[in-house]
Amino acid sequence: MAEKEEKKGPTDYSTLVLLLSLIVLILYYLFMKPVLDTGIMGNIEKFSKYSRQKYIMMIVLFCILFMLHMIGNVLNFQAMCGGSISDNIGKVFVSTFVPWLLIFGLLMLVLIIFPGFKGAFSNVIGYYTVYRGANEILVKILGNGSIDTQIKESDAKPEDKTTLEKASDAVLKLVGNTSIMINQITPENFTEMWNMMKPIMKPDMRGSQGDKYKEELLKLAIRRDNIGEFCWYLYTTLLLTIVVKTMLMKQKCVTSLTALKQKTAEYDEKETKDNEQKKKDDSVVYKG
């Protein structure tokens, strides 16, 4: 009797593409994204150059991720419909590029204009990765509750005392819960937050001696911010994989005349072999 051939479903490259996307995102934050430091933040020209490099790298990241998913979708569609890459690439390109541009491109734009949206992930996942180090730095640089007494006993002008007291009150309310303080510090408002903390810093931390801790705190703020951004990118990539895959499954297969003839020939050849095998099976005589 003829051996039954096991039918295998079309190969799905989605898992591989997602894994490669994860690797690309990790490499982006390790090597591709420009590094911000206090020296750059204090120089308008350097900061402008940093911003340009950051936006260029974001475009590069978009292109790499799009190409990865484009290749994976072409292979998936080809495995489902057959034919050559040239037969399928048109439909796959439209079904891949439009969602990626509208969803992933819009996400990048939103995170640039409204960086606070990163807090959905950075305030939770990002916080737990930096809170220990950030808390140690805050404890080292900040003074104690007796700062109000020192302000009142100082020879400063009444207006200056009032300003210092307000700053002290605002910051100390936050310092009561360091998680709130840590989650309030972002790369965008870092300079403003640092200046706000200065009135209640230890005296020796207000000058150059505090620059070391300022740099370390900025690195932690950037790390927390990057984790929030990374989670958004990864989540959106997963969403797009599902959306595009669903769209492609609804697409009609494109079959050229050459591919149709090839499929017909393959079917006829299979039918011929099956008929020949059936004749052989029927001709077998069983002896009792």
C-alpha positions in Angstrom: 0.0 0.0 0.0 1.2 3.5 -0.7 2.5 5.5 2.2 0.4 8.4 3.3 2.2 11.7 3.0 1.8 14.1 6.0 0.5 17.5 4.9 2.4 20.4 6.4 0.8 23.8 6.8 2.5 26.9 5.3 5.5 28.1 7.2 4.8 31.1 9.5 7.7 33.5 10.0 5.9 35.8 12.4 7.6 34.5 15.5 11.0 34.8 14.0 10.3 38.4 12.8 9.1 39.3 16.3 12.3 37.9 17.8 14.4 39.8 15.4 12.4 43.0 16.1 13.1 42.5 19.8 16.9 42.2 19.1 16.8 45.3 16.9 15.1 47.3 19.6 17.6 46.2 22.2 20.5 47.1 19.9 18.9 50.4 19.2 19.0 51.5 22.8 22.4 50.0 23.4 24.3 51.4 20.4 22.2 53.4 18.0 20.3 56.0 20.1 22.5 59.0 20.9 23.5 59.4 24.6 22.4 62.6 26.4 24.5 64.1 29.2 24.6 67.2 31.2 27.2 68.8 28.9 24.9 68.5 26.0 21.9 69.8 27.9 23.8 72.9 28.9 24.9 73.7 25.3 22.2 74.8 22.7 24.4 73.9 19.7 25.3 70.4 21.1 21.6 69.8 22.1 20.4 70.7 18.6 22.9 68.3 17.1 21.9 65.6 19.6 18.2 66.1 18.7 18.9 65.8 14.9 20.9 62.6 15.5 18.1 61.2 17.7 15.4 61.8 15.0 17.6 60.3 12.3 18.1 57.2 14.4 14.4 57.0 15.0 13.8 57.0 11.2 16.5 54.3 10.8 14.8 52.2 13.5 11.5 52.6 11.7 13.0 51.5 8.4 14.8 48.5 9.8 11.7 47.2 11.7 9.5 47.9 8.6 11.9 46.0 6.3 12.0 43.0 8.7 8.2 42.8 8.8 7.9 43.4 5.1 10.2 40.5 4.3 8.4 38.2 6.8 5.0 39.2 5.4 6.1 38.5 1.8 7.4 35.0 2.8 4.2 34.3 4.8 2.0 35.4 1.9 4.0 33.5 -0.6 3.8 30.3 1.6 0.0 30.8 1.8 -0.6 31.6 -1.9 2.4 30.3 -3.8 3.8 32.1 -6.8 6.9 34.3 -6.9 7.9 37.2 -4.7 7.2 39.7 -7.6 3.6 38.3 -7.8 2.9 39.1 -4.1 5.1 42.0 -3.2 2.6 44.7 -4.3 -0.3 43.7 -2.1 2.0 42.8 0.8 3.7 46.2 0.6 0.5 48.2 0.8 -0.9 46.0 3.6 2.3 46.4 5.6 3.4 50.0 4.9 0.1 51.8 5.5 -0.5 50.3 9.1 3.2 50.8 10.0 3.2 54.4 8.9 -0.2 55.2 10.5 0.3 53.3 13.7 4.0 53.1 14.4 4.9 56.4 12.8 2.1 58.1 14.7 3.3 56.5 17.9 6.8 58.0 17.4 5.4 61.4 16.7 3.1 61.3 19.8 6.0 60.3 22.0 8.0 63.2 20.7 5.3 65.7 21.2 3.8 64.2 24.4 6.7 62.4 26.2 4.5 62.0 29.2 2.8 59.1 27.5 5.9 57.1 28.2 4.9 57.2 31.9 2.4 54.4 31.2 5.3 52.0 31.3 8.3 54.1 32.6 6.4 54.9 35.9 6.0 51.2 36.6 8.5 49.0 34.8 11.1 51.7 34.5 10.7 52.8 38.1 11.5 49.3 39.4 14.8 49.3 37.4 16.1 52.6 38.7 14.5 53.3 42.1 17.3 51.9 44.2 20.0 53.9 42.5 17.9 57.0 42.3 16.9 56.8 45.9 20.6 56.6 47.0 21.4 59.7 45.0 18.5 61.7 46.4 19.5 60.8 49.9 23.1 61.9 49.3 22.3 65.2 47.7 19.2 66.4 49.6 19.2 68.1 53.1 16.9 67.5 56.0 13.7 69.1 57.4 15.6 71.7 59.3 16.1 73.7 56.1 13.0 75.8 56.9 14.6 76.9 60.2 17.9 77.8 58.4 16.0 79.8 55.9 14.2 81.8 58.5 17.4 82.5 60.5 19.3 83.6 57.4 20.0 87.2 56.4 18.3 86.8 53.1 15.6 89.3 51.9 12.0 88.5 52.8 11.2 87.9 49.1 14.0 85.4 48.8 13.0 83.7 52.0 9.5 83.2 50.7 10.7 81.8 47.4 13.1 79.4 49.2 10.3 78.3 51.6 7.9 77.6 48.8 10.6 75.6 46.9 11.4 73.7 50.1 7.8 72.9 50.8 7.1 71.7 47.3 10.1 69.5 47.1 9.9 68.1 50.6 6.3 67.0 49.9 7.6 64.9 47.0 10.6 63.7 48.9 8.2 62.2 51.5 7.6 59.5 48.8 10.8 59.0 46.7 8.9 57.1 44.1 6.9 60.2 43.3 10.2 62.2 43.0 11.8 59.6 40.8 8.8 59.4 38.5 8.7 63.2 38.2 12.2 63.4 36.8 12.4 63.0 33.0 15.1 64.0 30.5 12.8 66.8 29.3 12.4 68.5 32.7 15.7 67.3 34.3 17.3 70.8 34.5 14.2 72.3 35.9 13.8 69.6 38.5 17.5 69.8 39.5 17.2 73.6 40.0 14.0 73.1 42.0 15.9 70.7 44.4 18.8 73.0 44.9 17.4 75.0 47.8 17.1 71.9 49.9 20.3 70.3 48.8 23.2 69.9 51.2 25.4 73.0 50.8 28.4 71.1 49.4 26.2 69.4 46.7 25.0 72.7 45.2 28.3 73.3 43.4 30.7 71.3 41.4 30.8 68.5 43.9 27.2 67.7 43.1 27.9 67.4 39.3 28.8 63.7 39.7 25.4 62.9 41.2 23.7 65.2 38.7 25.2 63.1 35.8 24.3 59.8 37.5 20.7 60.9 38.2 20.3 62.0 34.6 21.5 58.6 33.4 18.9 56.9 35.6 16.2 59.3 34.3 17.1 58.5 30.7 17.1 54.7 31.5 13.7 54.9 33.0 12.5 57.0 30.0 14.0 54.6 27.5 12.3 51.6 29.1 9.0 53.3 28.8 9.7 54.1 25.1 11.0 50.5 24.5 7.8 49.0 25.9 5.6 51.2 23.7 7.7 50.2 20.6 7.5 46.5 21.5 3.8 46.6 22.3 3.0 48.4 19.0 5.2 46.0 17.0 3.2 43.1 18.4 0.0 44.9 17.7 1.0 45.6 14.1 2.1 42.0 13.5 -1.4 40.9 14.4 -3.2 43.6 12.4 -1.1 43.1 9.2 -1.4 39.3 9.5 -5.2 39.6 9.7 -5.2 42.0 6.7 -3.1 39.6 4.6 -5.3 36.6 5.4 -8.2 38.5 4.0 -6.3 39.3 0.8 -7.0 37.3 -2.3 -4.0 35.4 -3.6 -2.4 36.8 -6.7 -1.6 34.0 -9.2 0.1 34.7 -12.5 -0.5 32.7 -15.7 2.9 31.0 -15.3 2.2 30.1 -11.7 -1.2 28.8 -12.7 0.2 26.6 -15.4 2.8 25.3 -13.0 0.2 24.4 -10.3 -1.9 22.7 -13.0 1.1 20.7 -14.2 1.9 19.7 -10.6 -1.7 18.6 -10.0 -1.8 16.6 -13.2 1.5 14.9 -12.3 0.2 14.0 -8.8 -3.1 12.6 -10.2 -1.1 10.5 -12.7 1.1 9.1 -9.9 -2.0 8.4 -7.7 -3.8 6.6 -10.6 -0.7 4.5 -11.3 -0.4 3.5 -7.7 -4.1 2.6 -7.5 -3.7 0.3 -10.5 -0.8 -1.4 -8.9 -2.8 -1.8 -5.7 -5.8 -3.3 -7.6 -3.6 -5.7 -9.4 -2.3 -7.3 -6.3 -3.7 -10.9 -5.9 -4.1 -12.1 -2.3 -3.8 -15.9 -1.9 -5.8 -17.6 0.8 
